[in-house]
Amino acid sequence: MDVTNQTTVTEFIFLGFSGVLCVLDSTLQTPMYIFSGNLSFLEIWYTTATVPKLLATCLSQVVTISVSGCLTQYYFFFSLGATECILLAVMAYDQYLAICSRLHYSLLMSIPMCLQFSFSAGSWIRGFLSPLLSTILISQLNFCGPQINHFFCDSDPVFKLSCSDTFLVEALSYICSSVVILSSFLLTMSSYGHIIVTIMRVPSHESWKKTFSTCTSHLTVVTIYYATIIFAYVRPPAKYSFTIGKVISVFYCVVTPLINPLIYTLRNKDVKKAFRKILAQKRLLLIRYMQDI
């Protein structure tokens, strides 16, 4: 390294993280990438609701949370979980339209319609409304024990600490979670069922392979996520096992959000191309900045 011709560096330039590629790159401003952006944003908050306490329990023997903090964590965890279920179903429907109704896709899934599915009449609002009543009822309970046998405020461990009659809130929580999870799961599987039937009718093997590859990433996420939450929440409350519950919850709290960025970006050619484009622009700006010093 030549030390004779150096300038003193007084500030640094952040190249940034291109997680907002669908906003920066016009080629990614399509319904599929808008939904993917929604999912990425949701996963950030979904993990934020539980993972800090999980890490704290690994590093410390005693980790506490206030009752109000527990209720807040409960509400946001189940709100974001319900939102993800609905969003995955919407993304499956988007894949169905893109593959099975190509000629009408731009009309049926326009950008305004995509935003409506995501916000005004879709995933986020319905997701945040679904656990609201259960949270209000839980806030009215009296609690006797201070120790939650979990790493976050999940429904069954919280119910076990109550001295009050929890039949109503348990039934309501079970019904709400089952309806959201199973309806989203059935809609998702229905969309993929139609996709598979359509793909099987394609005569060319290369076309079949190319078409199916467009939805394998989504199907991978759906399989892992729904398998774990159905096992955890769509079952009689009396059969709940705290040990198994904690192990299973790691999958939908940590593993699925962790692999989502890998599946939706590293296996997508458009995202890779946009990412290289953004990096090239950043390098060009850096070079120009260094030349001006």
C-alpha positions as CSV (number, residue, x, y, z in Angstrom):
1,M,0.0,0.0,0.0
2,D,1.4,3.4,-1.1
3,V,1.7,5.6,2.0
4,T,3.3,8.6,0.2
5,N,0.1,9.8,-1.5
6,Q,-2.7,9.5,1.1
7,T,-5.4,11.9,2.3
8,T,-6.8,12.0,5.8
9,V,-10.3,10.4,5.9
10,T,-12.6,12.4,8.1
11,E,-15.9,10.7,7.2
12,F,-17.3,7.4,5.9
13,I,-19.9,6.6,3.3
14,F,-22.5,4.0,4.1
15,L,-23.2,1.8,1.0
16,G,-26.4,0.8,2.7
17,F,-28.4,-2.4,2.6
18,S,-30.4,-3.1,-0.6
19,G,-33.3,-4.7,1.2
20,V,-35.5,-2.0,-0.3
21,L,-34.6,-3.1,-3.9
22,C,-38.3,-3.2,-5.0
23,V,-38.5,0.5,-4.1
24,L,-35.2,1.5,-5.7
25,D,-35.4,-0.6,-8.9
26,S,-38.3,0.0,-11.2
27,T,-38.1,-3.6,-12.6
28,L,-39.1,-4.9,-9.2
29,Q,-42.1,-2.7,-8.8
30,T,-44.5,-5.6,-9.6
31,P,-47.2,-7.3,-7.4
32,M,-44.9,-10.3,-6.7
33,Y,-42.1,-8.1,-5.3
34,I,-44.5,-5.7,-3.5
35,F,-45.8,-8.8,-1.6
36,S,-42.3,-10.0,-1.0
37,G,-41.4,-6.5,0.3
38,N,-44.4,-6.7,2.7
39,L,-43.3,-10.1,3.9
40,S,-39.7,-9.0,4.5
41,F,-40.9,-5.9,6.4
42,L,-43.3,-8.1,8.4
43,E,-40.6,-10.7,9.3
44,I,-38.4,-7.9,10.8
45,W,-41.2,-7.0,13.3
46,Y,-42.2,-10.7,13.8
47,T,-38.8,-11.7,15.0
48,T,-38.4,-8.4,17.0
49,A,-41.5,-9.5,19.0
50,T,-39.9,-12.7,20.3
51,V,-36.2,-13.2,19.5
52,P,-34.8,-10.5,22.0
53,K,-36.4,-12.4,24.9
54,L,-35.2,-15.7,23.5
55,L,-31.6,-14.4,23.4
56,A,-32.0,-13.0,26.9
57,T,-33.1,-16.3,28.3
58,C,-30.0,-17.9,26.7
59,L,-27.7,-15.4,28.3
60,S,-29.3,-14.9,31.7
61,Q,-30.9,-17.2,34.2
62,V,-33.7,-14.7,35.2
63,V,-35.5,-12.7,32.5
64,T,-38.5,-10.7,33.5
65,I,-41.3,-8.9,31.6
66,S,-44.1,-6.8,33.0
67,V,-47.7,-7.9,32.6
68,S,-48.4,-5.0,30.2
69,G,-45.3,-5.9,28.3
70,C,-46.4,-9.5,28.1
71,L,-49.8,-8.5,26.8
72,T,-48.2,-6.2,24.2
73,Q,-45.9,-9.0,23.1
74,Y,-48.8,-11.4,22.9
75,Y,-50.9,-9.0,20.7
76,F,-48.1,-8.1,18.3
77,F,-46.9,-11.7,18.0
78,F,-50.3,-13.1,17.1
79,S,-51.2,-10.0,14.9
80,L,-48.0,-10.4,12.9
81,G,-48.5,-14.2,12.7
82,A,-52.1,-13.8,11.4
83,T,-50.9,-11.1,8.9
84,E,-48.2,-13.5,7.6
85,C,-50.8,-16.3,7.2
86,I,-53.1,-14.1,5.1
87,L,-50.2,-12.6,3.2
88,L,-48.9,-16.1,2.2
89,A,-52.3,-16.9,1.0
90,V,-52.5,-13.7,-1.1
91,M,-49.0,-14.5,-2.5
92,A,-50.2,-18.0,-3.5
93,Y,-53.2,-16.4,-5.3
94,D,-50.8,-14.0,-7.1
95,Q,-48.8,-17.0,-8.2
96,Y,-52.0,-18.7,-9.4
97,L,-53.0,-15.7,-11.5
98,A,-49.6,-15.3,-12.9
99,I,-49.4,-18.9,-14.1
100,C,-53.0,-19.9,-14.7
101,S,-54.4,-16.5,-16.0
102,R,-51.5,-14.9,-17.8
103,L,-53.5,-13.0,-20.3
104,H,-55.7,-11.3,-17.6
105,Y,-53.0,-11.1,-14.9
106,S,-52.2,-7.4,-15.3
107,L,-55.9,-6.6,-15.1
108,L,-56.7,-8.9,-12.1
109,M,-53.6,-8.0,-10.1
110,S,-52.9,-4.4,-10.9
111,I,-50.7,-2.3,-8.6
112,P,-53.8,-0.7,-6.9
113,M,-55.4,-4.1,-6.4
114,C,-52.1,-5.4,-5.0
115,L,-51.9,-2.6,-2.5
116,Q,-55.6,-3.2,-1.5
117,F,-54.8,-6.9,-0.9
118,S,-51.9,-5.8,1.3
119,F,-53.4,-3.0,3.3
120,S,-56.8,-1.5,3.1
121,A,-58.9,-4.7,2.8
122,G,-56.2,-7.3,3.1
123,S,-53.4,-8.7,5.2
124,W,-52.3,-6.1,7.6
125,I,-55.7,-4.8,8.8
126,R,-57.3,-8.2,9.1
127,G,-54.2,-9.6,10.8
128,F,-54.1,-6.9,13.5
129,L,-57.9,-7.2,14.1
130,S,-57.9,-11.0,14.6
131,P,-56.3,-11.3,18.1
132,L,-57.6,-8.0,19.5
133,L,-60.6,-9.4,21.4
134,S,-58.5,-12.2,22.9
135,T,-55.9,-9.7,24.1
136,I,-58.6,-7.6,25.7
137,L,-60.1,-10.6,27.5
138,I,-56.6,-11.8,28.7
139,S,-56.0,-8.3,30.2
140,Q,-59.0,-8.9,32.4
141,L,-57.6,-12.1,33.9
142,N,-56.0,-12.4,37.3
143,F,-52.6,-14.1,37.4
144,C,-51.3,-16.2,40.3
145,G,-47.9,-17.5,39.2
146,P,-45.0,-15.4,38.0
147,Q,-43.1,-18.0,35.9
148,I,-44.0,-18.4,32.2
149,N,-42.8,-21.8,30.9
150,H,-41.7,-20.4,27.6
151,F,-39.3,-17.8,26.0
152,F,-42.2,-15.4,25.0
153,C,-45.8,-14.8,26.0
154,D,-47.5,-17.5,24.1
155,S,-51.2,-18.2,24.7
156,D,-51.2,-21.6,26.5
157,P,-48.3,-20.7,29.0
158,V,-50.1,-17.4,29.8
159,F,-53.5,-19.2,30.4
160,K,-51.8,-21.6,32.8
161,L,-50.8,-18.8,35.1
162,S,-54.3,-17.4,35.4
163,C,-56.4,-17.9,38.6
164,S,-59.5,-16.8,36.7
165,D,-61.8,-18.9,34.5
166,T,-60.1,-19.0,31.1
167,F,-62.6,-21.1,29.2
168,L,-64.0,-18.2,27.2
169,V,-60.7,-16.7,26.2
170,E,-59.1,-20.1,25.5
171,A,-62.1,-21.0,23.3
172,L,-62.0,-17.7,21.5
173,S,-58.2,-17.8,21.0
174,Y,-58.4,-21.3,19.7
175,I,-61.3,-20.5,17.3
176,C,-59.6,-17.3,15.9
177,S,-56.2,-19.0,15.4
178,S,-57.8,-22.1,13.8
179,V,-60.0,-20.0,11.4
180,V,-57.1,-17.8,10.3
181,I,-54.5,-20.6,10.0
182,L,-56.8,-23.2,8.3
183,S,-58.6,-20.7,5.9
184,S,-55.2,-19.3,4.8
185,F,-53.7,-22.8,4.5
186,L,-56.7,-24.1,2.4
187,L,-56.6,-21.0,0.1
188,T,-52.9,-21.4,-0.4
189,M,-53.2,-25.1,-1.1
190,S,-56.1,-24.5,-3.5
191,S,-54.0,-22.0,-5.4
192,Y,-51.1,-24.4,-5.7
193,G,-53.4,-27.3,-6.6
194,H,-54.6,-25.3,-9.6
195,I,-51.0,-24.3,-10.4
196,I,-49.9,-28.0,-10.4
197,V,-52.8,-29.0,-12.7
198,T,-51.9,-26.2,-15.1
199,I,-48.2,-27.1,-15.1
200,M,-49.0,-30.8,-15.8
201,R,-50.8,-29.7,-19.0
202,V,-47.7,-28.0,-20.4
203,P,-46.3,-30.3,-23.1
204,S,-42.7,-29.0,-23.0
205,H,-40.5,-30.3,-20.1
206,E,-38.4,-27.1,-20.2
207,S,-41.5,-24.9,-19.9
208,W,-42.8,-27.1,-17.1
209,K,-39.5,-26.8,-15.2
210,K,-39.3,-23.0,-15.7
211,T,-42.9,-22.4,-14.7
212,F,-42.7,-24.5,-11.6
213,S,-39.4,-22.9,-10.5
214,T,-41.2,-19.6,-10.2
215,C,-43.2,-20.8,-7.2
216,T,-40.9,-23.3,-5.5
217,S,-39.5,-20.7,-3.2
218,H,-42.9,-19.6,-2.0
219,L,-44.0,-23.2,-1.5
220,T,-40.9,-24.0,0.6
221,V,-41.7,-21.1,3.0
222,V,-45.4,-22.1,3.1
223,T,-44.6,-25.8,3.9
224,I,-42.3,-25.0,6.8
225,Y,-44.4,-22.2,8.3
226,Y,-47.9,-23.9,8.1
227,A,-46.6,-27.3,9.2
228,T,-45.2,-25.8,12.5
229,I,-48.1,-23.4,13.3
230,I,-50.8,-26.0,12.6
231,F,-49.0,-28.4,14.9
232,A,-48.7,-25.7,17.6
233,Y,-52.1,-24.0,17.5
234,V,-54.6,-26.1,15.6
235,R,-54.9,-28.8,18.2
236,P,-57.0,-29.3,21.5
237,P,-55.6,-27.0,24.2
238,A,-55.6,-29.9,26.7
239,K,-52.9,-31.7,24.6
240,Y,-50.4,-28.9,24.8
241,S,-46.8,-29.9,25.8
242,F,-44.6,-27.0,27.0
243,T,-41.4,-28.7,25.9
244,I,-42.6,-29.6,22.4
245,G,-44.2,-26.2,22.2
246,K,-41.0,-24.4,22.8
247,V,-39.1,-26.5,20.3
248,I,-41.7,-26.1,17.6
249,S,-42.0,-22.3,18.2
250,V,-38.4,-21.9,17.4
251,F,-39.2,-22.9,13.8
252,Y,-41.9,-20.4,13.1
253,C,-40.3,-17.6,15.3
254,V,-36.7,-18.0,14.2
255,V,-36.0,-20.5,11.4
256,T,-38.7,-19.4,8.9
257,P,-37.9,-15.6,9.1
258,L,-34.2,-16.5,8.9
259,I,-34.5,-18.4,5.6
260,N,-37.1,-16.1,3.9
261,P,-34.4,-13.6,2.7
262,L,-32.3,-16.5,1.4
263,I,-35.2,-18.1,-0.5
264,Y,-36.7,-14.9,-1.9
265,T,-33.4,-13.2,-2.9
266,L,-30.6,-15.6,-3.5
267,R,-32.8,-17.9,-5.7
268,N,-34.3,-15.0,-7.7
269,K,-32.5,-13.8,-10.8
270,D,-34.3,-10.4,-11.0
271,V,-33.4,-9.6,-7.4
272,K,-29.7,-10.6,-8.0
273,K,-29.7,-8.4,-11.1
274,A,-31.2,-5.4,-9.3
275,F,-28.8,-5.9,-6.4
276,R,-25.8,-5.8,-8.7
277,K,-27.2,-2.7,-10.3
278,I,-27.5,-1.0,-7.0
279,L,-24.0,-2.0,-5.9
280,A,-22.6,-0.7,-9.2
281,Q,-24.3,2.7,-8.7
282,K,-23.0,2.8,-5.1
283,R,-19.4,2.1,-6.3
284,L,-19.7,4.8,-9.0
285,L,-20.8,7.3,-6.4
286,L,-17.9,6.3,-4.1
287,I,-15.4,6.7,-6.9
288,R,-16.7,10.1,-7.8
289,Y,-16.6,11.1,-4.1
290,M,-13.0,9.9,-3.8
291,Q,-12.0,11.8,-6.9
292,D,-13.5,15.0,-5.5
293,I,-11.5,14.8,-2.3
